[in-house]
Amino acid sequence: MEDKIKSLLDKKDILLVLLIVLVGVTSFGLGRLSVSPADKSPVKITYPARESGEVAEPSLSGKSAAAAATAAAKGGQAAADTSGKVVASKSGSKYHFPWCSGALRISQKNKIWFDSPAAAEAAGYDKASNCKGL
């Protein structure tokens, strides 16, 4: 057993690689722990009105719009709010939240806006199954 330990200590290349990996993993873990959740600002979704009275695409405000969209896609607070406006296509049968992938694929001229999911259902539209929070 003693000979095996001595043979490993003689192989300095292996020890150097293990040391570099250990330092890298430790640095990554400490970096992740140093980020405080209190540093993140809340996501706000605003719906700017157009001259025609139709509501435009929502805009996300906060430190990172991409992070906010990811949080909404994972079922975050923005996705849980079902009292907001929803959008559907004139030729489709499903309604979506404006930030859902299905809503982003609808062209502007084919979008129909509803004040709530209940209004969309009253007009004959069904929930989109791939839109979190519906």
C-alpha positions in Angstrom: 0.0 0.0 0.0 2.8 2.3 0.9 4.5 1.7 -2.5 1.3 2.6 -4.3 1.0 5.9 -2.5 4.7 6.7 -3.3 4.2 5.9 -6.9 1.2 8.3 -7.1 3.2 11.0 -5.5 6.0 10.5 -8.0 3.5 11.2 -10.8 3.4 15.0 -10.5 1.4 15.5 -13.7 -1.6 13.7 -12.2 -1.4 15.7 -9.0 -1.2 18.9 -10.9 -4.3 18.1 -13.0 -6.2 17.1 -9.9 -5.2 20.3 -8.1 -6.4 22.4 -11.1 -9.7 20.6 -11.2 -10.2 21.0 -7.5 -9.4 24.8 -7.6 -11.8 25.2 -10.6 -14.7 23.4 -8.9 -14.1 25.3 -5.6 -14.0 28.7 -7.4 -17.2 27.9 -9.3 -19.0 27.0 -6.2 -17.8 30.0 -4.3 -18.8 32.3 -7.2 -22.3 30.8 -7.2 -22.7 31.3 -3.5 -21.5 34.9 -3.7 -24.6 36.0 -5.7 -27.4 37.1 -3.4 -31.0 36.6 -4.5 -31.8 40.1 -2.9 -29.7 41.7 -5.7 -32.2 40.8 -8.3 -34.9 43.3 -9.3 -38.5 42.2 -9.8 -39.7 41.7 -13.4 -42.4 44.2 -14.6 -44.4 43.6 -17.7 -45.9 46.6 -19.4 -48.3 46.8 -22.3 -47.9 50.0 -24.3 -51.0 51.2 -26.0 -51.1 52.0 -29.7 -53.0 54.8 -31.3 -55.6 52.3 -32.6 -56.3 51.3 -29.0 -54.7 47.8 -29.5 -52.1 46.7 -27.0 -48.6 46.2 -28.4 -46.2 43.5 -27.5 -45.2 43.5 -23.8 -41.8 44.8 -22.8 -39.9 43.4 -19.8 -38.0 45.6 -17.5 -35.4 44.7 -14.9 -31.7 43.8 -14.8 -32.0 41.1 -17.5 -35.0 40.6 -19.8 -33.6 37.3 -20.9 -33.5 36.0 -17.3 -37.0 37.3 -16.8 -38.3 35.4 -19.8 -36.6 32.3 -18.6 -38.2 32.6 -15.2 -41.6 33.1 -16.8 -41.0 30.0 -19.0 -40.2 28.0 -15.9 -43.4 29.0 -14.2 -42.2 32.1 -12.4 -44.4 34.8 -10.9 -45.1 36.4 -14.3 -46.4 33.2 -15.8 -48.7 32.6 -12.8 -50.6 35.8 -13.3 -53.6 34.8 -15.4 -55.5 38.1 -15.1 -53.5 39.8 -17.8 -54.1 40.2 -21.5 -53.9 37.2 -23.8 -53.4 37.0 -27.6 -54.8 34.6 -30.2 -54.5 34.3 -34.0 -57.5 35.1 -36.3 -57.0 31.7 -38.0 -56.1 29.7 -34.9 -58.0 28.1 -32.0 -55.6 28.7 -29.1 -54.8 31.7 -26.9 -51.5 32.5 -25.4 -49.8 34.9 -23.0 -47.9 37.5 -25.0 -44.5 36.1 -24.0 -45.2 32.5 -24.9 -43.6 31.0 -28.0 -46.9 30.5 -29.7 -47.8 34.1 -29.4 -44.4 35.2 -30.7 -45.0 33.2 -33.9 -48.3 35.0 -34.7 -47.9 37.9 -37.2 -48.9 41.3 -36.0 -51.8 41.6 -38.6 -53.3 38.3 -37.4 -53.2 39.0 -33.6 -56.4 39.4 -31.6 -56.1 40.7 -28.1 -58.3 39.8 -25.2 -58.4 41.4 -21.7 -58.5 38.0 -19.9 -58.4 34.3 -20.6 -62.1 34.2 -19.8 -62.8 36.7 -22.6 -60.7 34.5 -25.0 -62.6 31.4 -24.0 -65.9 33.2 -24.5 -64.9 34.0 -28.0 -64.3 30.3 -28.7 -60.5 30.0 -28.1 -58.9 27.2 -26.0 -55.8 27.4 -23.8 -52.5 26.8 -25.4 -51.0 23.7 -23.8 -47.4 24.8 -24.3 -47.8 28.2 -22.5 -46.9 27.9 -18.8 -49.4 29.4 -16.4 -52.5 28.9 -18.5 
